[in-house]
Amino acid sequence: MKLIERKEYLQTLTDVMGTPDIKVITGVRRSGKSKLLEAFIGMVQAANPDANIIHINFNFPEYEHLQTYRALYDFVSEKYQPGADNYLMIDEVQMCRGFEKALNGLHASERYDIYITGSNAFLLSSDLATLFTGRTFEIKVYPFSFAEFMLYYELDDPYKAFDRYLLEGGMPGSYLYRKQEAKYDYIADIFNTLIVRDIRQKYKIRNTVLMDRIADYLMDNISNLSSPRNIADSLSGGKDSIKNKTVSAYIQHLCQAFAFYKVRRYDIRGKKYLTSNEKYYLSDHTFRYAKLGTKNMDYGRVLENIVAVELLRRGYEVYAGMLYKKEIDFVAVKRSEKMYIQVSDNIADEKTFARETAPLLQIKDAYPKLLLARTNHAETDYEGIRIVDAADWLLNA
């Protein structure tokens, strides 16, 4: 498979080299975590040829004998080299029973710079503090961005390339297949056999049909405000009795496995977070096509999904804005920085343009306001609102 250099992630890993934290690489299945770790190992070797790198990939049968914590601990301890910089790199760490005991012991020895990847259902962000007694540093890996997609395919026309990205998405393993249907079969298989299977195994879910229905509902309603109650009501259809608590738990599992990202609402005027109704976005928009088909593409929702993930990729906290009962697609916050963003597939129609700009014009503070759309032309300004082509914005961090 063709590889590209994922510079931002490699820079993040380089920045935390030598710190006492356990570095944990997280992200949706098949988003490139293992390849990223391999690339980082190559960088370490090039910069420090004398480094002692202990690399264990539990996907390979030769490491099957290390699938108990004591065996893993003893193996790594035997590989330690006094006087050298010792790095421990472990792929799919959850395949070792009791891995946290081994890692806590190795971390306590202060001998190793430790990096791990693992299945998200078994190595959750919310579990890290509980699993490891030492500090952890999480590197969140996302599917390929639009910029990475263009780099992979060596494309130079952003507008034509974006039309492809809308259909093909950012799951790099699918790029090996020539036909679009084969790509979607691969992507659907990731969702069904890896993401959902992991969740079922960890939480011992019995009602697998309900889990699938909830996932399909969220996919079909990306960018719509949802709540466990209205999802339960919709799926019940007046027949089955589905508990809100069950729906809420299943949604949480799907989000923890990075299948979806939850975006809370924010009252711009009242400057407070709202607890009811959230939006959910897919980690990669092509999961929707692969699972539900392409008859109703709804490019506006898909574009909004792409923008949401890109904001998360750039390190923003992302909220759905509310102002005088009108909706602003995103309020993006990073420390003292804030911006308001509306997303629309096509703003050529005057009524659509007026509808999308109206909520932004009502915001009275001085933070930047953006309207992202598929304009296919250079940036313009409308009463202080930047009108930016979506492809251009995605390529310019």
C-alpha positions in Angstrom: 0.0 0.0 0.0 1.2 3.5 -0.8 2.2 5.5 2.2 2.2 9.3 2.8 3.9 11.2 5.6 1.3 12.4 8.1 3.4 15.3 9.2 1.1 16.8 11.9 0.8 13.5 13.8 4.5 12.7 13.5 5.3 16.2 14.8 3.1 15.7 17.8 4.8 12.4 18.5 8.2 14.0 18.1 7.2 16.8 20.5 6.4 14.4 23.3 9.5 12.2 22.9 11.3 11.6 26.2 8.4 12.8 28.3 7.4 10.4 31.2 3.9 9.9 29.8 2.6 6.7 28.2 1.7 7.9 24.7 -1.6 6.4 23.5 -2.5 6.6 19.8 -6.3 6.4 19.4 -8.7 6.7 16.5 -11.3 4.8 14.5 -10.3 1.4 13.2 -8.2 1.4 10.0 -7.5 5.1 10.2 -3.7 4.5 10.0 -2.6 4.2 13.6 -0.3 1.2 13.0 1.3 2.8 9.9 1.8 6.0 11.9 3.6 4.1 14.6 5.8 2.4 12.0 6.7 5.8 10.4 7.5 7.1 13.8 9.8 4.2 14.5 11.6 5.0 11.2 12.1 8.6 12.3 13.5 7.5 15.7 15.9 5.1 14.0 17.1 7.7 11.5 17.7 10.3 14.3 19.2 7.9 16.8 20.7 4.8 15.2 21.9 3.5 18.6 18.4 3.6 20.1 17.0 0.3 21.4 13.5 0.0 19.9 11.3 -2.8 21.2 8.5 -3.1 18.7 5.7 -5.6 19.4 2.8 -6.0 16.9 0.2 -8.4 18.3 -1.3 -8.8 14.9 1.6 -11.1 14.1 1.6 -14.7 15.3 5.3 -14.5 16.4 4.1 -12.4 19.4 1.3 -14.7 20.4 3.4 -16.1 23.3 3.3 -12.6 24.9 -0.5 -12.4 25.3 -0.3 -12.5 29.1 0.9 -9.5 31.1 3.7 -11.4 32.8 5.1 -12.8 29.6 5.0 -9.3 28.1 6.6 -7.7 31.1 9.4 -10.3 31.2 10.0 -10.1 27.4 10.4 -6.3 27.4 12.6 -6.4 30.6 15.0 -8.9 28.9 15.2 -6.6 25.8 16.3 -3.6 27.9 19.7 -2.2 27.1 21.5 -0.2 29.8 23.0 3.1 28.5 20.8 3.2 25.4 17.6 5.2 24.8 15.0 2.4 25.2 11.7 2.8 23.3 8.7 0.4 23.7 6.2 0.4 20.8 3.2 -1.9 21.0 0.5 -2.3 18.4 -3.0 -3.7 19.4 -2.0 -3.8 23.0 -5.4 -5.0 24.1 -4.6 -8.5 22.7 -2.4 -9.0 25.8 -4.6 -10.0 28.8 -3.9 -7.6 31.6 -1.7 -5.4 29.5 -2.2 -2.5 31.9 -0.4 -4.4 34.6 2.7 -4.9 32.4 2.7 -1.3 31.2 2.3 0.2 34.6 5.2 -1.9 35.8 7.4 -1.0 32.9 6.4 2.7 33.2 7.3 2.7 36.9 10.8 1.5 36.1 11.4 4.8 34.3 13.5 2.9 31.7 11.3 3.2 28.6 9.7 5.7 26.4 6.3 4.0 25.8 4.0 4.2 22.8 0.9 2.1 22.2 -2.1 1.6 19.9 -5.1 -0.5 20.5 -8.7 -1.3 19.6 -10.8 1.6 20.7 -13.5 -0.4 22.4 -10.8 -1.8 24.7 -8.6 1.3 25.1 -11.0 4.2 25.6 -10.1 7.7 26.2 -12.3 7.7 29.3 -10.5 4.6 30.6 -6.9 5.8 30.3 -6.7 7.4 33.8 -8.1 4.2 35.3 -6.0 1.8 33.3 -2.6 3.5 33.9 -1.4 4.8 37.2 1.1 7.1 35.4 0.3 10.0 33.1 -0.9 9.4 29.6 -0.7 11.5 26.5 -3.4 10.8 23.8 -2.7 11.3 20.1 -6.0 11.3 18.3 -5.7 10.0 14.8 -8.5 10.7 12.2 -9.1 9.2 8.8 -7.3 11.0 5.9 -8.1 14.7 5.6 -8.9 16.2 2.2 -5.3 17.5 2.1 -4.0 14.0 2.7 -6.3 12.6 0.1 -4.9 15.0 -2.5 -1.4 14.1 -1.4 -2.0 10.4 -1.7 -3.5 10.6 -5.2 -1.1 13.5 -6.3 -4.0 15.7 -7.3 -3.6 19.4 -8.1 -7.1 20.7 -8.8 -8.8 21.1 -5.4 -12.3 21.5 -6.8 -12.3 18.4 -8.9 -10.5 16.5 -6.1 -13.1 17.5 -3.6 -15.8 16.0 -5.8 -13.9 12.7 -5.5 -13.3 13.1 -1.7 -17.0 13.5 -1.1 -17.5 10.0 -2.6 -14.3 8.2 -1.5 -13.7 9.7 1.9 -10.7 9.2 4.1 -10.4 5.5 4.9 -7.0 4.8 3.3 -7.5 1.0 3.0 -10.3 1.5 0.6 -8.0 3.3 -1.8 -6.5 0.0 -2.9 -9.8 -1.0 -4.6 -10.5 0.3 -8.1 -14.3 0.2 -8.2 -16.4 2.4 -5.9 -18.7 -0.5 -4.8 -15.6 -2.5 -3.7 -14.4 0.5 -1.7 -17.8 0.7 0.1 -17.8 -3.0 0.7 -14.5 -2.6 2.5 -15.7 0.4 4.5 -18.9 -1.4 5.5 -16.8 -4.4 6.6 -14.7 -2.1 8.9 -17.9 -0.8 10.5 -19.6 -4.2 10.9 -16.8 -6.5 11.8 -14.3 -4.3 13.6 -16.1 -1.3 15.2 -19.4 -2.9 16.1 -17.8 -6.3 16.9 -15.4 -4.7 19.4 -18.3 -2.9 21.1 -20.4 -6.1 21.3 -17.4 -8.0 22.8 -16.5 -5.5 25.5 -20.1 -4.7 26.6 -21.6 -8.2 26.0 -24.4 -6.6 24.0 -27.3 -9.0 23.5 -29.7 -6.9 21.4 -27.4 -6.6 18.4 -30.3 -5.7 16.1 -31.1 -2.6 18.1 -27.4 -1.6 18.1 -27.4 -1.8 14.3 -30.7 0.2 14.0 -29.3 3.0 16.3 -26.1 3.2 14.2 -28.1 3.4 11.0 -30.4 6.1 12.5 -27.4 8.2 13.5 -25.9 7.8 10.0 -29.1 8.8 8.3 -29.4 11.8 10.6 -25.9 13.3 10.7 -26.1 17.0 11.4 -29.7 16.7 12.8 -30.4 17.4 16.5 -31.1 14.1 18.2 -31.7 12.8 21.7 -32.0 9.3 23.1 -35.7 9.9 23.6 -36.6 10.9 20.1 -34.4 8.1 18.7 -36.2 5.6 20.9 -39.6 7.0 19.9 -38.6 6.9 16.2 -37.3 3.3 16.3 -40.2 2.1 18.4 -42.8 3.3 15.9 -45.5 2.7 18.5 -44.8 -1.0 18.6 -41.7 -2.0 20.5 -40.8 -0.6 23.8 -37.2 0.8 23.6 -35.8 2.4 26.8 -34.1 5.8 26.5 -31.3 4.6 28.8 -30.5 1.7 26.5 -30.3 4.0 23.4 -28.1 6.4 25.4 -25.7 3.6 26.4 -25.4 2.3 22.8 -24.8 5.8 21.4 -22.1 6.3 24.0 -20.4 3.0 23.0 -20.4 4.0 19.3 -18.9 7.4 20.2 -16.2 5.8 22.4 -15.2 3.5 19.5 -14.8 6.7 17.4 -17.5 5.6 15.0 -19.3 8.9 15.8 -18.5 12.2 17.4 -21.0 14.0 19.6 -21.4 17.8 19.3 -23.2 19.6 22.1 -25.4 22.7 21.7 -24.2 26.1 22.9 -26.4 29.1 23.6 -24.5 32.0 22.0 -26.6 34.8 23.6 -26.7 33.2 27.1 -23.1 31.9 26.8 -24.1 28.5 28.3 -24.0 24.8 27.2 -27.4 23.2 26.6 -27.9 19.7 27.9 -30.7 18.5 25.6 -30.4 17.4 22.0 -27.0 16.9 20.4 -25.6 16.4 16.9 -23.7 13.3 15.8 -21.1 13.1 13.1 -19.4 10.1 11.5 -15.7 9.7 11.8 -15.7 9.3 8.1 -18.6 10.3 5.9 -18.3 7.2 3.6 -19.6 4.9 6.4 -23.0 6.4 5.6 -22.7 5.5 1.9 -21.3 2.1 2.6 -24.1 1.2 5.1 -27.1 3.1 3.7 -26.4 3.4 0.0 -25.9 6.4 -2.2 -29.5 7.1 -3.5 -29.9 10.1 -1.2 -26.5 11.6 -1.1 -27.6 14.9 0.7 -24.3 16.7 0.0 -25.1 19.5 2.5 -25.1 17.1 5.4 -22.0 15.3 4.2 -20.2 18.5 3.7 -21.1 19.5 7.3 -19.8 16.2 8.5 -16.5 16.8 6.7 -16.2 20.2 8.3 -17.0 18.9 11.8 -14.3 16.3 11.6 -11.8 18.7 10.2 -12.4 21.1 13.1 -11.8 18.3 15.5 -8.6 17.3 13.6 -7.4 20.9 14.0 -7.9 20.7 17.8 -11.0 22.7 18.2 -13.8 22.1 20.7 -16.9 22.0 18.5 -20.4 23.0 19.4 -23.7 23.5 17.6 -24.7 27.2 18.1 -28.1 28.4 19.0 -29.2 32.1 18.8 -32.8 33.3 19.1 -34.0 29.8 18.0 -31.8 30.0 15.0 -29.0 27.5 14.4 -25.4 28.2 13.7 -23.8 25.0 12.4 -20.6 25.3 14.4 -19.1 27.3 17.2 -15.4 26.3 17.2 -13.3 27.2 20.2 -9.6 26.8 20.9 -8.3 28.5 24.0 -9.0 32.3 23.4 -9.8 31.7 19.7 -13.5 31.3 18.6 -15.2 31.3 15.2 -18.7 30.8 13.9 -19.3 28.6 10.9 -22.2 28.0 8.6 -22.0 25.2 6.0 -24.0 24.8 2.8 -23.5 22.8 -0.3 -24.7 25.5 -2.7 -25.4 29.2 -2.0 -26.0 30.2 -5.6 -29.7 30.6 -4.9 -30.5 34.0 -3.2 -32.9 32.5 -0.7 -30.4 29.9 0.4 -27.7 32.5 0.7 -30.0 34.7 2.8 -31.0 31.8 5.0 -27.4 30.8 5.7 -26.1 34.3 6.4 -29.0 35.5 8.5 -28.0 33.8 11.8 -24.3 34.9 11.4 -25.4 38.5 10.9 -27.3 38.4 14.2 -24.2 37.6 16.2 -22.9 40.9 17.7 -19.4 39.9 19.0 -16.3 40.4 16.9 -15.2 36.8 16.5 -14.7 35.6 12.9 -17.8 34.4 10.9 -17.4 32.0 8.0 -19.8 30.6 5.4 -18.3 27.5 3.8 -19.8 26.2 0.6 -18.8 24.7 -2.8 -18.4 28.0 -4.5 -15.4 27.0 -6.7 -14.0 30.5 -6.6 -11.8 32.7 -4.4 -12.8 34.0 -1.0 -15.3 36.9 -0.9 -16.7 39.0 2.0 -20.4 39.8 2.8 -21.0 42.3 5.6 -18.1 40.9 7.6 -18.8 37.2 6.8 -16.0 35.4 5.0 -17.5 33.4 2.1 -14.9 30.6 1.5 -14.9 27.6 -0.8 -15.0 24.4 1.3 -12.1 22.8 -0.5 -9.9 25.9 -0.1 -10.7 26.0 3.6 -9.9 22.3 4.1 -6.5 22.8 2.5 -5.6 25.8 4.5 -5.2 25.2 8.3 
